[in-house]
Amino acid sequence: MRVEQFSWDAGVIALAATPIGNLADATPRLISAFEQADLIAAEDTRRTGLLRERLGVARRAPLVSCHEHNEQAKAEQIVSCAERGQRVLLVTDAGMPTVSDPGYVIVQVAIARGVPLTVLPGPSAPLLALALSGLPTDRFCFEGFLPRKQTALRRHLEELSGEERTMIFLESPRRLAATLEALAQVFGAGRRAAVCRELTKMHEDVWRGSLGELKEKASEVRGEIVLVVAGAAPQTPLTPTEAVGLVLSRVEDGERLKDAAKAVAAQSGLSSKALYNQVLAERK
């Protein structure tokens, strides 16, 4: 294995990961790409300009904004620059472009028009959180940000309640407590999880425990959050009697009967209405 500077052909779009909190995580290849780029497509041109300055890059290639609100409109322009032989560097504010960040539309347009793409690896908060979580890493899925509205959130979590892979979510500090509460209600308070905060920064912190334990700690959290949740245990088919018992157990833990019946129905394939009615009958 050899250490080489980034060698970049004309007419290629390079996707490059940028530091998520610690400037020292900028790779030599990222710095080399900044120095060679003819055009830089950036989520926030001011932040990227400051990053370039802090990395000591002498060359000042033009910066063009490319964020979630204008990527669709800018994609053709950016890809056309590569078609004309320019070296185009695509970066976001932190982490890897396209992963819960702008870049996907540009990649799709470039592929459709036969423009070559390459990637420069680097920091990615979801993978760092997964590695630190202490939860299984052999199979996992990235879910990004959860829906904000309660109805949509609960529906989405119910769809995920039987997911056996480790799940990775992004979350804001002000919504963390409510999200953990919803997760505990749908997945069960005993499901293992990890809250990873301010990764790679001075105040990096990881809380590990059950969803029930973690929700009690989340009221005054600050910083950028990645939430990692264990997958469901592999399920053998539940008998109706076992499913009713599981609903009752969740209700005893404080969950509403209607919500518990829906969650167990999603897990077992049984009718939520039938489970609800059976539990009501047994409680009389």
N, C-alpha and C positions, 0 to 999 in steps of 0.2 A: 504494500500500500504506500503510495506516494502522496506528499503534501503539495498541492498545486494551487495556484491562483485561479480564479474563475476565468475560463476562456470562453468567449462569447461571440458567436457568429452574427453577422449583420442580418436583420430581418427576423430575429427571434424575440419572442416575449418571454421574459423570465419572471416567475413568481418567487418572491423572496420573503422568508419569515424574518420578522424584526423582533427585538427584545420585548418581553412582556413586563419588564420592571427593572431589570438590571442591565445597564449599558454594556457591561463586560461580556454579556452573552451574544453580542454582535459578532458574527463570524468574519474571518478574513475574506471569505468569498463574498459576503454581503458588502463589505467595504469596497472590494474590487469591482463589484457590479455597479455600485453608486458611481465609481470613478469612470466606468466605461459607458454608462447609459447615455443614449442620445435624448431620451424622453423618460420621465418618471411619472407613472400614474399612481397617485397617492390618495388614500382615504381623506386625509387632512393635510393639505399642502404646507401649512404652517408647522405642524408637528413633524412632518417628514423633513422639512427644511432645517429644523432645529436638530433633529437626529443626525442628519448629514453633517451639520456643523460640529456637533459634539464628537463625531467619529473622525474629524479631521480631514474630510474629503475636500480636496481643492477644487475639483471640477464642479461647475454649477449647471448641470443639465436642466432644461425647462421642466417645471412641475405642472401637471394637469390634475385637477380634482376628479376623483372617481369614488363616489360613496353610494349608499343604498338608495338615495333619492335621485341620482342622476346617471347611474351606471348604464341603464338601458339606453339612454340618449348618447352617452359618451363612448359606448363600446365600439361603434363603427369607426369613429374618429381615431381611437387608440389603435385598433387593429390595422387600420389603413396606414398608419405611420410605420408599422412593422412591414407591411406589404411594400412600402417604398424604400425599405432597406435600413430603417432605423432600429437600433437596439432599444427595446422598450422594457423598462423595469416596472413591475407591479408590486406595490407594497401597501400594507394597511397600518393602522396605528400601532398594533401590537399583535404578534403571532403570525399565523399562516393565512395568506389570502384565500378566500373561498370558504374557509371553515368558520361559519357564523360571522363572516366578514365579506365585503365586496370582492368580486373577482370571478364569480361563477359565470356571469353573463359574458364577460370578455373571453373566458376560456371557451365557451360554447361558440361564440362568433369566430374566434380564431380557428377552431377545429373545422367549422363549416367552410371556412375560406382557405383551408390548407396552410395556415400560418404556423410555423413550428413553435412549440412551447418547451420550456425547461423549468426546473424548480431548484431553488436553493434551500436546503433544510435548515431548521432552527427551532426556536422555542415554540411550544404549543401548549397552552394552559390545560386543555382537556387531558392530554397524555401525561403531563407532569402530575396532575391531580390523581389520575388513575394509579400511577406508580407509587404515590405517597399514601394512597387510601388504605392499603392493607387488605383490599378486597380482590377477588379473583380477576386476573388480567388476561386469561387465556381466551375469553370471549366477552366482548363488550360492544355497546352501541352508544353513539353520541346523539343526544336529543336536543341540544341547543337550549334556547329559552322556552320555557313552558308558556301556555296561553295565560293571558292576564285575567280574563273574565272567569269568575268562579265556575260557571256552568261548563264552559269549554275546558277549563282546567280539570275539573272532576271527570268529565267524559274522557279526556285524553289519558289521565292516570288510570282510569278503569280499563282502558284498552291495553295499558302497559302492566297491569297488575300480575299477569301471568308470565311476563317476560323473564326468561331464565338467565339472560346475559347481564353482566354488570352494566348499569346505566349511568351516563354522565350528563349532567345538566349545567347550564350557566344560569346564574341568578343575581339579582341586585340585592344589596344589603337591606333595603327597606321592605323587600318582598320575601326575604328568606324565612322569617318566622311563619308567615302565612303558608308558604309553600311546604315547609316541613310539617305543619299541622295537616295540610291536605294529604301529603304523602303518608303520614301516620294513619290517617283515617282510612285511606284506600288500600295501602299496602300492609297495614298492621303496624302498631307501635314498636314491635320487636324487631322489625327489619333493620339490618345493619347498614350504616352509612358513614360518610365522612364529609365534613365541610372544610374545604381548602380555601384559605384566605390569603390574599396578597402574595401569591407565589413568586418566588425569586426576589422579593423585596425585603427590606430591612425587618419588617414586622410579619414575615411569613408565619402562618399558624395553621395547624390542622387539628380539627376536633373529630374524634372517632367515637362511635357509640351507636345505640339504637336510635331510630327516628324519634321515639318518645323522649329519650334523654336529650337529643340534640335540639329539639324544638324548645326546650326550657332554657337553653343558653343563647338563643338567637335574637333576643329582643333588642340588643344595642350593638350589634355587630357593624363594623365598618370595612370598607375596602372591597376589592373585586373578589367575587365568589365563584368557585366551581364546586358543585355538589355531586358526589359519587354515591350511588345507592346499589346495594347488593341485588342481584337478580332473585327471582322467586325460586324456591326449592323445586326440583323436578317433581312434577305431580303425577301420581297414579290416579286413575279415575275415581272420583268421589262417589260413594253411594248417596242416595238422598238423605239417609240418616246422618251420615258423616257431614254432609253439606249443611244440614240444619244445625248440627252441633257447632260447626265452624261459625255460622251466623250468630248463634247465641253467645259464643265466646267473644266475638268482636263487639257485640252489643254490651256485654259485661265490661268490656274495656272502655266503654263510653261512646261508641259509634252509634249513630242513628240506625234503627232497624232497616229503613228503606235503603240507606247507603250500604250497609253490611250485606243485605240480600243481593244488591246489584254487583258488588265486588265478588262475592262468592259465586254468583251466577256466571260472571265472566271467567272465573277460574275453572269452574266445574262443567260448564256447558248446560247446566240446568236452568230452568225458568226462574227469573228473579221473582215474578209474581207468585209462583208456586211455593218458593222458599219463604217468601214473606208471609203468605197465608198459613203455611205449616207452622212457622214459629209463633204466629199469633194464636194458633189453635193449642200449641203446647204450653203457652204461657197462661192460658185461661184456668 
